[in-house]
Amino acid sequence: MSDKTFGGLPEVTAEDIEAMFDSADYVAQENIVTTVLLSLRLGKPLLVEGAPGTGKTELAKVLATGFDTELIRLQCYEGLTAQDALYEWNYTKQLLSVQSDERGVEDGAAAGSVFDDDFLLERPLLQALTYEGDAPPVLLIDEVDRADEEFEALLLEVLSDFQVTVPELGTIAASQPPIVVITSNRTRGLSDALKRRCLYLYIDPPSYDKEWDIVRRKVPELDGAVAAELCGAIQRFRQEPLMKQPGVSETLDWARAVAALRADGDEELSLEEIEQTLSTLLKEVEDVQRVDDELLENLLEAARDARAEAAEA
């Protein structure tokens, strides 16, 4: 077994992972459970790709909750630098210390230097490496495809050896490697070097049955027949050439909106309800303009068909 396994966690079984997902109402297919289990046992980062709203970020949150540990999140964006992701020196505190003759400016960790831990501001990557909890933290590197390619090179040392070099202090290695989850929306290709260091998981858009299960778990106040109608309608809606396809998160927003507006939970979904609540699904003006009477009728028909099928099941 790899010496990079997470302390105490390699003994986790597939049944443990399934129970963890179930307790968090996270509907996971078998391939998700298996890949997560392998990531834990092999001590390798998990690269999760898929369309927005398919549950990539939620996966990391479920792991942090399930292992009762801290979730350390690095949200990626264009122009992300080492200072934002790793560390930076508290220059103001250093300057004040030098001016007051409390510390000097010698490099290294010698006593009296302003280049020691007292002046180091840890950012998410370094926080994950120096974490001292009972269980390793979950490090979520979210939407890595939004960052520049240069940032991927910065990740390689961290993901290869779970360590980072601070020139003034030397190499800082993790006593217990973090559980690393990296997400990508595939807005650009990632480097082969980064992919080689990770196990890969692609989360497909949910099927009707899976999405219905998710809505039933996450929005229990909504009647099951109405949940079936919503899921049937959303599956039909995704067949349209939309600029931004609604993900599971938008489906849940739609379900909560319908549940909040209706008085009687078992009434059929109406055309007016669909029209009034589509703002929870549509995020682009071009998609809003695409909605016409014909599309609304098609959505209602799909909702009716889904309700009938749910009643027969």
Rosetta blueprint (number, residue, H / E / L):
1 M L
2 S L
3 D L
4 K L
5 T L
6 F L
7 G L
8 G L
9 L L
10 P L
11 E L
12 V L
13 T L
14 A H
15 E H
16 D H
17 I H
18 E H
19 A H
20 M H
21 F H
22 D H
23 S H
24 A L
25 D L
26 Y L
27 V L
28 A L
29 Q L
30 E H
31 N H
32 I H
33 V H
34 T H
35 T H
36 V H
37 L H
38 L H
39 S H
40 L H
41 R H
42 L H
43 G L
44 K L
45 P L
46 L E
47 L E
48 V E
49 E E
50 G E
51 A L
52 P L
53 G L
54 T L
55 G L
56 K H
57 T H
58 E H
59 L H
60 A H
61 K H
62 V H
63 L H
64 A H
65 T H
66 G H
67 F L
68 D L
69 T L
70 E L
71 L E
72 I E
73 R E
74 L E
75 Q E
76 C L
77 Y L
78 E L
79 G L
80 L L
81 T L
82 A H
83 Q H
84 D H
85 A H
86 L L
87 Y E
88 E E
89 W E
90 N L
91 Y H
92 T H
93 K H
94 Q H
95 L H
96 L H
97 S H
98 V H
99 Q H
100 S L
101 D L
102 E L
103 R L
104 G E
105 V L
106 E L
107 D L
108 G L
109 A L
110 A L
111 A L
112 G L
113 S E
114 V L
115 F L
116 D L
117 D H
118 D H
119 F H
120 L E
121 L E
122 E E
123 R L
124 P H
125 L H
126 L H
127 Q H
128 A H
129 L H
130 T H
131 Y L
132 E L
133 G L
134 D L
135 A L
136 P L
137 P L
138 V E
139 L E
140 L E
141 I E
142 D E
143 E L
144 V H
145 D H
146 R H
147 A L
148 D L
149 E H
150 E H
151 F H
152 E H
153 A H
154 L H
155 L H
156 L H
157 E H
158 V H
159 L H
160 S H
161 D H
162 F L
163 Q E
164 V E
165 T E
166 V E
167 P L
168 E L
169 L L
170 G E
171 T E
172 I E
173 A E
174 A L
175 S L
176 Q L
177 P L
178 P L
179 I E
180 V E
181 V E
182 I E
183 T E
184 S E
185 N L
186 R L
187 T L
188 R L
189 G L
190 L L
191 S L
192 D H
193 A H
194 L H
195 K H
196 R H
197 R L
198 C L
199 L E
200 Y E
201 L E
202 Y E
203 I E
204 D L
205 P L
206 P L
207 S L
208 Y H
209 D H
210 K H
211 E H
212 W H
213 D H
214 I H
215 V H
216 R H
217 R H
218 K H
219 V L
220 P L
221 E L
222 L L
223 D L
224 G H
225 A H
226 V H
227 A H
228 A H
229 E H
230 L H
231 C H
232 G H
233 A H
234 I H
235 Q H
236 R H
237 F H
238 R L
239 Q L
240 E L
241 P L
242 L L
243 M L
244 K L
245 Q L
246 P L
247 G L
248 V H
249 S H
250 E H
251 T H
252 L H
253 D H
254 W H
255 A H
256 R H
257 A H
258 V H
259 A H
260 A H
261 L H
262 R L
263 A L
264 D L
265 G L
266 D L
267 E L
268 E L
269 L L
270 S L
271 L H
272 E H
273 E H
274 I H
275 E H
276 Q H
277 T H
278 L H
279 S H
280 T H
281 L L
282 L L
283 K L
284 E L
285 V H
286 E H
287 D H
288 V H
289 Q H
290 R H
291 V L
292 D L
293 D H
294 E H
295 L H
296 L H
297 E H
298 N H
299 L H
300 L H
301 E H
302 A H
303 A H
304 R H
305 D H
306 A H
307 R H
308 A H
309 E H
310 A H
311 A H
312 E H
313 A L
